[in-house]
Amino acid sequence: ESAGWLAELAKPHHTPETEEYGVGSFVYRNDDRPFHPERLAKIMNNFGTSLVKNISGKNADGSESYDDAIFSSVIRCKGEMWLSNADAC
């Protein structure tokens, strides 16, 4: 048993991590067509770059400029994906 867990359980009210840290999530589902690998790679290039910027004050490549990319604040993703250049099993 962890002392941290015991202290949290003793509190009259628990604040969920989604509220405490501003964590959000979404699910993307599309069975109609696969992702294009090159276009997906362009989007994925910016995954997590906001986190690096927030910690160091610079972008992942060391530059001072900031590209407000759509997935720059994503630090974790999971699941399966269908790519157009991969054979479906």
N, C-alpha and C positions, 0 to 999 in steps of 0.2 A: 504494500500500500504506500502510496506517495503522500508526503506531507502537503503538497500543493493541492492534490485532489481532495484530501480531507478538509483543508481550509475552504475550498470552493463549495464543498457539500454543506459546510456549516453555515454558509451565508444564507440569509433569508430569500435572496433573489439572485438568480444566475443570469448574467448578460451573455447571450450567444456570441460566438466569435464573429458571425456575420455582422452584428451590430458593433461589437467592440473594435474590430479591425477593418471594417468596411469591405468584407469579402463578399463577392457576388459570383454567381455562376449562371450558365445557360447551357442548354442542350441543343445541338444542331442535328437534325435528322433529314435525310433526303435519299430516297431509294431510286429516284428517277434516272440520275446519271452520275458518273464518277467525277472526281476532281481532276483537273488538268495539272500534271506534275510541275510544270514550270511556273504556272500562275500561283499554285499553292506554295511553292518554294519562295516566291517573292513576298508573299504575305507572312510566311513563317520566319523570314529573315529578321523580323522585328519583334518576335516573341521575347518578352522579358527585358527589352531595352530600357523601359521606364524604370524598372527596379534598379538597374545599374546606374542610371542617371540619378536616382534619388539617393543612393548610397554614396557615390563618389563625387557627384556634382558634374560629372562628364558622361558622355555616351560610351557605349561598350568599346568603340574604336578610339576613345581618348579625345574626341572632338568636343567642342563646347556647344555646337549647334544641336538643336533638338528636333527630331522628326516625330511629329505627333501621329504615329502610325496607329492603325485600328487595333492591333493586338499588342501594342507596346507594353501594356501593363499585365499581360498574361504571364504568370509564372509557373503554371501547371496546367497540363491538359492530358487527357487520357481517352482511350477508346480505340476504335478501329476506323479505318477510312478506306475508301475505294478509289484507286487511282486508275486513270484511263490506260496507262501503259502496263498494267499488271493483269495477269490472267485471273479470272474469278474461279474459285474452287467450288 
